[in-house]
Each structure stands twice: as structure tokens, then as C-alpha cells.
Amino acid sequence: MTDPTASYLTEPSGLRSWLFTLDHKRIGVMYFWSTLGAFALGGVFAMLLRLKLLSAGNSMMTAETYNKIFTLHGAIMIFLFIIPSIPAAFGNFVLPLMLGAKDVAFPKLNLASYYFYVAGAMIMLSAMLTGGIDTGWTFYTPYSSTTGGSVSLMTFGVFILGFSSMFTGINFIATVHKLRAPGMGWFQMPLFAWGIYATAIIQILATPVLAITLVLLIMERVFQIGIFDAKLGGDPVLFQHFFWFYSHPAVYIMILPGMAVISEVIPVFSRKTIFGYRAIAYSSLAIALVSFLVWGHHMFTSGQSEFAAAVFSFLTFLVAIPSGVKIFNWLATMYRGSISLDAPMIYAIMFLALFAIGGLTGLFLGALSVDIHLHDTYFVVAHFHYVMMGGTFIAYLAGLHYWWPKMFGRMYSEKLARVAASLVFIGFNLTFLSQFLLGSRGMPRRYYNYPAQFQPLHVASTIGSWLLALGLLIMLGYLIASLRRKLDAPANPWGSATFEWETASPPPPGNFDHTPEVTHGPYDYNRAPVHS
Amino acid sequence: MNWLRSILLPAQGTAYSTRVDDLFLFILLVSTFFFLLVVGLIFYFILRYRRRSPGENGTRTINEIHVPVGKPVKLVMSSEDVIHSFYVPSFRIKADVLPNRYTSLWFTPTREGVHLLECAEYCGGGHSRMEGKIHVDTEAKYQDWLENGDQSTQAMPLKDLGAQLYTSRGCAACHSLDGKRGQGPSFKGIWGQTHAMASGSSILVDENYVRRSMLQPQAEIRQGYQGIMPTFQGVLRDREIQALIEFIKSQQ
């Protein structure tokens, strides 16, 4: 390192230095742009779906094309965007900085994880181009073992992506255990680290189950070994059990990092120490634990025993407790704070409102008899979009606006950020509130065509999607524009108290010019040094 | 029915118990009927609406179930291909229909009229076309439907009804209309011919022969064909048999 004050973005320079970098910040930035690209692709698919649903009947595309597009929308958003977005992009960038470390525990494994991600994405992309796939992102058998298209290739891509996810998880667990700065005990860690830690545990415990399941599916398709297909002597519901044993915990792989971001943003912009630090930390672990015991609530109508359904229903209600603890802790943090409504905080507050709707509508779906009616309708679609998009994605935007100055050393236009945030909020609610109504009135999901009575609500939903897309395009515009400015971000623009703000924006390749020492808690704003 | 009563219920000690038992058996009868009807319909739906070639633009046919109002109905369901889900929003019920086992649900409709029936488990290209209707009728209307079938078909001319039954009852699978030999003889020009039978006799193809061939297909098999046709006894109503006869007559 020749110049300790040089930014990691330019030092060392050259394409090779990026492609073979072991710097967690560069890997985080590469993940950031890759996942953003995936989001754009998945978003385009979403817009096409909404456009088709403007009217009933055979318009714009065939049912087969529609089925392929909703499958790709789901698979891309889940496997290429939401799962890696916050942990792999922001986690990679911020976690070592927050802990006062120079890098993650295994930098080479970190780079390998990125290339597994790229390889998995490329395989998925080639599956899309060679025939596509129309199984839905859930790959339910026996449809998925009998339909045409590139199902084997697609699931192989997801299999590879699983390794990327596991490598990241292993890395973060080791980093949190071994690389905390001197004096930083478990309960002096920022809550973001706790959230990422809980996520990492689920990633390494649950992902192998998905990997095995997908390998079994490929074996069935290629070698006709009867595992899930009843015609070959298999059991199609077994697939659902295997799949949700991973994919329900995966829901928490998606939401826990979002909650982790919110736990950072809300205290900073309330200038108040986080309320109930231990409760938030433990509730992350509690969610991680309970997440393994609720997979059957995706299968209430599948013919599983009524006793099992009742147990799963009860356990599902348990998830509400740690989630409620978090919501009320965040609210209590704002209580009597000094709240400033900068863009990250606007998104954090938006998260609270939207995630509350997402969480509460989960109660409808956890209750047995009500779920029987609502299962596989638009109500479910709206529910998980409120959790995944209103929750995780909005938290992602909060983190994006919060750490953008640290990552790229530039401030963005606060005024445009507010315009974009308003459009995103209105558009999102118009899109998905109408879908709750569609669902409770009996509109099944994954329908290319629909009875005429549902059209007005579909039109409202599609108009909402346009507002939402407009808001996101404006955001992309002002973020790209900010990159053309000179480096103008101070080291600590928000007055935060965690370690990543004690180094320059953007940080030098080695992160800190001195070994950080713990002199105050992560949320002690009155004792934090202000660098501006 | 006394033997059934004695298996299922204890001895009758009062006059009242006879009335309770009658109701019990009636419900049992209705339940059994729907049990069979739905298994039949499910198989039928799946066979009829399965996508057979990728280019096919599936025609939308109305799938209907008739039930009497106020009576409990149990459906026992199974699928021939992938997983579907039987969903009636206004009944608030839903159950997946699986290929390797039976799943069941029951309901007691309280509101007369037509209710939307949808498939709620994604099942491929025709998923959003998989919708049908549940007709909840008064007891009288329901009995009328049991005896005479749909009102829409009652008004139909016999020949048209026959043409519809020719495809919907599956005749088309074995009996062509263009003279081509299938599993069974073609209908083209068959009316009024005299055929040699496997038993050695010869028979004129007339009303009686066609009727008997539908109800007791094994009674006389035409020479050179296998006796593989199933009986339509109890499946086709009298008017429907007449309709098919008229249809066959018209195939000259």
C-alpha cells in the first residue's frame, strides 16, 4: 500500500485488479452492481406481467410466455437479487468495517462466492435463452419433472448459487467470531452484525437442503429415478416438504438483513441509542430458530394431516412475537428522539409501515381456516410482496441511501430522493393493496387470464406498478448522476457512531489508518467523534 | 337398505329414530353420489383439458358440478397428471388435488346460484383456463337435473346434441367420421348397412342395434374388431341416446 489515504475504488487500478481482488469492499461493490442488474431484469419481467394483466383475455402474449415470465420474475428476484442483495453487497462492504477489521475472515472464499454467483446467474440466463422454464420459482413436482423447457439447467444454476450463498454465510460467521476489534464483545457489536450473523446461520444450515432437493429433481428428470413423480413411484408432496424446509428459512434469509439495516438507520436518524439492544439481537436469533419449524404453513391445502397443520399454524404465530418485538423496539427508539427525515430514514419509516402490513397479513395466512380460502390467491402474492419488497427491498433502499456516501464517496440529490421515495410509496401501495382485495375476493395467483369481475383492481395494480417503476428510474438517475460529481462526501455525513464512519469516504484499501478501538457503544451518539 | 342400516346404526328404539336414520341414509346416498361424481369429473377435466400439443389453442369448455342447496357434499379427489387445487372462493374452501393419493373436502352450500370454481395450484399452460361452475340448485331443480340433464341441452335439437355428445363422451376416440378405421368402425355411412358379427350372424345397423351397442356393447361384436367398448348404461340418458342415434344417421 503506497498511499494509505487513497480510495479502494481507484487503488490499485486496472480491470485485473478488480476481477482478482480480495478486498471485501470491491467484492461487495461487484455484488452490488450485479444484483442491481438482476433486479432490473426481474423488474422488467414484473412490468410485462402487470401490462398483460391490464386486460383479461388472450392479449399481448400467450399463456405459455406469461408462465415463463412469471417464473423468471420470481426466480431472478429471489435467487439473484433478494437473497444476495443485502448480505453479499452491503454485508460484504460494511460488516468488516463495522467490526473494525481489515477484511473478512476468508477473502479468497469471498471472491469464490462471487464467481459462483456469476456462474449460477450465467447458467440461469442460458436456461432462459434455451427454451425457458415455466414451473414457477417453486419448481413444484410433478409438473416440474414432466414439463418441457430447461428445468434441469435452471435448477442447476440455482444449485450453484446455493454455494455462493453458503460461502458468504461461512465467511460472515467466522468474521463475526474472530475479527471483532479489540474491546468489542458480542453485545458491543452493531445490530447489523447480529442480523447478518443470524442470516449466515440459516444460509449454511438450510441451503444444503435446497441443493440436495434440486439435485434429486435433476436426477428424476434426467435418469427417471422416481423420487417425486407419482408415475415413477415417487411422492410429489415430498418435494414440497423438502423445498419449503429450505425456502421458508430462506424467507428469513431475505428479511433478517433488511431488519439489520433498519436497526442501524433508525437510531442514527433519531439520534438516540437503540431501544432494547439485547431484545433485538436475540429476536434475530429467535426468528432464525423458529424459521426452521414453520415450513408446513405453505402446505395447509396439500393434504398433510390436520394435526400437523394445527402445529404448524401455532408455530407460525410464534414468529409474530420476535417480529413484533423488533417493530416496537424501533418505534420506541424513535420515541423522544431527534428525528431527521433524510432519505435513509424516509425509507426506514416506510419499511416500518409496509413491513407491519406484510407481517399482520401473515396472521390471516397463519390461521388455518382463513388460509384455506386465501392460499394460492393474490392475497398471498400481496402478502409476500409487502414482506419482500415493502420489507427487504425498502430496507435495501434505506441501506443504499445510508451507505452510498461511504461506498462511492458522493452525496446524492436529497430533493430528488424525496420525489422518488413518494412515488415508490404510492406506487407500491397502489400495486399491492389492490392485490389483497383481489385475493380475498378469490383471484388465484399465476393466472394468465381472469374473470371480468377482477379487472378494475388489476388496472389499479398495473397503474401502481408504473408509478413504482417511475420512482425507481428517478432514483437510478440521481444515483448515477452523483457518481459524476467529485468526491464530496464527508467521512461521517449522518453523525453515526459505528466504525465504518470513522474512516474516509470512500475508505482506503486497508480500511483504517489505525486499529480502531472501542471507546463507546455503537449507538452512543453523544460520545461519538464527529468527522465532517 | 335395511342391511346397510343394521351395519351402520344401532337398533331403533323409537319412531323418531327411524326418521333420523332415513335422513342419515339419504345423506349417505347423496355423499356417495358426489363422491363418485367428483372423482369422475376430476378425471374428466384432466383428460379433457390436458394440453396435447404445444400449439393447441385450448377451447374453453364449461365444467359444471350440480349440487342441491343445504345438503352436505363431500368431494374425494385425485389427479391424473400434476397437482391441481380445487378452489371455490364463495365457499371459502380449497384442497390440493394430487396424483398419487386422494384428498377430500366437504361443504354444505347455503346459497343458490352459480359459484365460480377455479384451479389454485399452478399446473402449466392452461392453468388460468381451468375454471368451472358449481350450480347450487333447489332440491326440485336438482332432481330435475339428475333426471333430465342440463336445461341448455334440453332445448337443443337432437342432432346437435348428438354431435356434442360424440366429442364430450369420447366416442370420437374410436369412431371416426371420415371412414377411417379406428378401434371401432367409422360412423360414416354405417347407418342402414348389414354387418357380419363375430358370432356368425349378420345384423342391420338400426335404432335397436345402436342402442344396444351403447348399453351392452359386448352383446354383439362386429367381425374384425375387439370388444373393448365400455358400457354407457346409466351414463347416457334416453334423450342422449336418441340424440346420438340421430347424429349417426346423419353421417352419410
Interface residues (C-beta under 8 A of the other chain):
Chain A: A63 E64 N67 D134 G136 Y140 P142 Y143 T146 T147 G148 A230 K231 G234 D235 P236 V237 T301 S302 G303 S369 I372 H373 H375 D376 T377 R441 G442 P444 R445 R446 Y447 Y448 N449 Y450 P451
Chain B: P54 D81 V82 I83 S85 Y87 P89 S90 R92 I93 K94 A95 D96 L98 P99 N100 R101 T103 L116 E118 C119 A120 E121 Y122 C123 G124 G125 G126 H127 S128 R129 E131
